[in-house]
């Protein structure tokens, strides 16, 4: 009897997006492989709850530091209207918030052995960001004291800009990681069993069609569980009978390996072919990723996509070239995203592969 081959293709939507910095994330940030359910993500022990409180407190102080840095940046555009004492007062307030962040981070490091996997990862990823933030604050103080009265030096301007970017980056890293944990917890509750999935399929489907739909759902479910699959990655797959072909681009090697391993473990999958490409590790590309993310998701008309876990705008960066992938609601949003990406300094080209859909 001739075997019927059912071909399906799917784009894997992200459950929560994260900001990847290639050098800041070690391969061991990946937790144990995907299984039938997610690992624990909600804080339970007193230490885990204290870690969550400290992370929220660091996020709040980072917001305070960015507010003062932003205010100082605005003063630079109104030269002569603000005294040196005003600059010192704002800079002192920013330093107070940054010092509080440092004290809380030392507590995080002490509690790290008792932390959840995602808490350990965000602690590790915060270290270079917070170290840079402290250095930038010190540089700002030195530059302010050294500059001629009433003439902001370029060193002072650069230090303030870096303080603002660093504090925003620390806050974003904490918030999106916590969103990630919450999204994983929700998906764990919604992760339907095969029997529940089959029950929701139309009764008119033949058995081979039902099997293909069920297999596609299982593959997608496993890929969605991958830690740190985020807005700077793009995964897709095709199902050919009981064989799965993976495609896409990922910003670090561990995600490729985990995607392949997760799909091989899906019940009903006999073989996996992987054409996933690992994007080159590049500090310049990391800078472009972060700047493009801010340009697109910070645009008021596009901000809502940051809240949609199913069809965000993907930002794929390779050697300074940006490709936008994913799904947007209309052609105007597609055009605005393209224009925003084109504004980012250092971008060589932008390819708009966004699709328009519901």
N, C-alpha and C positions, 0 to 999 in steps of 0.2 A: 504494500500500500504506500502510495507516494506521500511523503511528509509535507504537510502544509506549513510554509514559512510565513510568519507574521512579522512584518517590518514596522517598527514604530520608532519615532525619534522624539527626544525631549530636551528642553533646556532646563537645567537644574537651577531653580530659584534659590536665593540665599535666605537663610532664616534670620541672620543678623549680620551686619557688615562690620568689619574691623579695619583698623589702619595698620598695615604691615610696614615695619621698618626692618629691612633685611638683616642688618647686623645686630639688631636688638633682640631678635627672637631665636633662641636655640632650638635645635631639632627636638630636644626632649620636652619642649612645650606641648607636643602632641601627647595626649593621654592615651590610655589603652584603646585598642581598636573598637570599631563599631560593633555593637551587638544588638540583641532584640530590644534593648532599652538603653537610655542614656545613663551615664554615671551620675552620682549625686551632684547636684548643682546648687541646691539651696543650703545656706548655712544652718547647721544644726548644733554643733558644739559651742560652748562659750567662746573658745578661741576663734572659731570661724565667724561668729557673730561680731566679735570685736574687730576682726579684720575687715568685715564689711563696713562697720562704723568708721574705722580709720580711713578706708578708701573714700567714703562719702565726705569725710572731713577734709581730706586732701583735695578732693574735687572742688569743695566750697572755697578753700583757701587759694586754689589755682584760679578760680573765677575772680576772687578779690585781687590777686596779683595782676591778672590780665586787665582788669578794670583800671587799676592805677597806671599800668604801662600804656594803655590806650589813651588815658587822660594826658599823660606826659607827652605822648606822640602828638596829641592835638595842640599842646602848648607850643610845639616846635613850629607849627604853622601860623602861630600868632606871635611872632618874635617881638620882644619889647613890652608885651602886655603882662608877662608873668615874671616875677622876680626869682632870683636864685633860691631864696628861701622857700618859695612855692614849689620849685622843683625838688628841693631837698625834702620837703614834707611829704610829697607824693611818693618819692623814691623810698623814703623811710617806711611808709605804709606798705609799699610793695615788698620791701625786704622783710618786714615783720611777718607778712603772710608766707613768704618763701621760707623763712626760718622755721615757722610752724610746720610747714610741709616737711622739712627735713627731719624735725623731731618725730613726727608721725611716721615717716618712712622708716626710721630706725626701729620703731616699734613693730612695723610690718615685717621687717627682716628677722626680728627676734621670734615672731610668731609663725614665720613661714613654714617650718616643719609640720605644723598642725593645720595648714591651710588646705582648702580644696584645690584641685588641679588648676582651675581657671584663676583662682586667687594667686597661686604661686606664679602663674605665667604673667599676670599683670604686674606683680611685684618685680619680676625680672625685667620686664619691658620698660618699667618706669625708671629704672636706675639711670640709664644714660640720658634720659630726658631731664630728670631732676638734677643730675650733675651739671648738665649744660645750663639749666635755668639758674642755678646758684652761681656759676661762673659769669653768666651774662649780667646778673645783678651786681656782682662785684665790679665788673668792667664798667657798668654804668656809673657807679659811685666814683671810681677813679677818673673816668672821663669828665664827669661833672665838675669835680674838684680841680681838674687840670685845665679846663677850657677857659678862654678869655671871657670876661664878664659880658653877658648879653649876646655871645656868638656861639651857638650850639655847634660843637665839632661833629665831624662825620663819625668818629668813634662813638660818641654819645648817641647819635641817631641810630647807629647800627646796633648798639647794645640794647636800646629800648625796643627796637623792632624785634630783636631776638628774644627778649624777655616776654614780649606779647605773644610771639609765636610759640615759645616753649611752654608757657603757662596754659595756652589754649590746647596745645598738643597733649599735655598731661591730663587735662580735664576730659578731653575727647576720648583718650585712651581708656580712662576709667569708666566713663559713661557707656561707651559702646561695648565694652567687655561685660558690664553688668547687664546691659540689654541682651547681649548674647546669651548669658546664663539664663535669663528669664525666658528668652525665646526657646532655648533648649528644653527647659522645664515644661513649657506649653506643648512643644512637639512630643514630648514623652507622654503627656496625657492624651494627645490626639493621635498617637501612632496606632492606627487600627490594625487588628489582626487580619490575616488573610481571609478568614471567613467573613469578617465584617466588610472588607473591601469587595469581596465577591457579591455579597448581599446587595451592595449599592449599585452594581452593574445592571444595565438594562436586561430584562428577561429574554429579549429577542436575540441576544448575542449567542453565537455558537461557542462550543467549549474551547476551541483554540483561540478565539478572540478574547474570551474571558481570561485564559491563562496568560496571554500577552499583556493585557491590561494589568493583571495582578502582578506580573513580574516587573513591569515598568514602575508600578507604584512602590514595590519593594526596593528596587534599585534607587529610585529617587529618595525614598525615606532614608536609606543608608547614607547616601551622599549628603543629605541635609544634616546628618548628625556629625559630619566631620568638623573637628575643632578648627577654628580660624579660617574657614572658607568664607571669604569676604568680598567686599566691593572691588578689590583689586585683583580678583580671580574670576575666571569664567569656566564653568564645567558644563558639558553637554554629553548626551549619550544616545546611542541607537541600539534597539533590540532587534536581533535577527533570530527568530526562533528562541533557542536557549543560549544564544551567544550575545555578548554585549560589547559594543565598541565605544570607548571613552575618547572624547576630544576636549580641546580647550587649552587654556593657558593658566598657569598658577605662578604666584610670585615667590614661592620657595619650595625646595625639593620634597620636604616631608609631606606636603599636602598631596602631591602626585602619588607618592608611595602609599599613603593612607587611603586615597580614593580607589586605587587598584586593589588593595587588600580588602577594603570594605565590600566592593562589588563581587569579588571572588567568593566572599563568604555568604552571599545572598542565596537562599534556597531556590533552586531551579535554574541557576546560572551554571552552564557547563564550561564556558570558556570566556575569557576577557581579553580583548585587544585594546591596547592603550596608545593613543596618539596625543596624549597630554604633553604639552611643551612647558618646560620650566623656564621662566623668564630670567635673564641674566641678573645677577646681584649687582646693583649699582647705586651708590649714594645719590647720584644725580637723578636717576629714575625715581628713587624714593622721594626726593624733594618735589619732583614733578607730580608724583602720585598725590602727595599731601596737598599741594597747591591746587591741583585740578579738582580734587575732592572738595576743597573749600569753595572753589569758584563755582562748581555745579550745585552742590547741596546747600551752599550758602545763598544761592540765588532765590529770592522769595517765591518766584513762580515754580521753582523746582524743589523747594524744601520738603514738600509732602512725600516725595519719593524716598526720602530718608526714613520715613515712618512705615513704608510698605515693605514687608519682609519677602514678598513674592516676586516683585519685578523691579528691583532697583536698577539704576543706571550703572553699568559696569565700566570701570576705568582700567584699561589694559595698557601698560606703558612698557615699551621696549626700545632701549637705546635712544630715548628722547622722542620717540614716535608714540602717539596716543591713539588708541582705538576705543570707541565707545560702543558697548554692547548692552543688550537688555531690551526692555519693553517700556515704552512711554505711552501716555494716553492719547496724544494727538501730535500732529505735525509741527505745531508751534513749539511744544516742549522739546521735540526732537531738534528743531533748529536752534532754540535757545541754549540747549546743552552743548551743541556744536560750537556756537559762538563763544560761550563761556570757556570752553576748553582751549579755544584758539587764542584767548587773551593771556594764557599762562606764560610767563617768561621762560625761555629755554626750550619750549616745545618746538620740534622741527616740523611736525605735521600732525594733523588730526583726521582720522578716518571715522566717519559716522556710520556705524553699522546698527544703530538703534532701530528697532522695529516699532511700528505703531499698532497697538492692540488695546483691548479692554483691560 
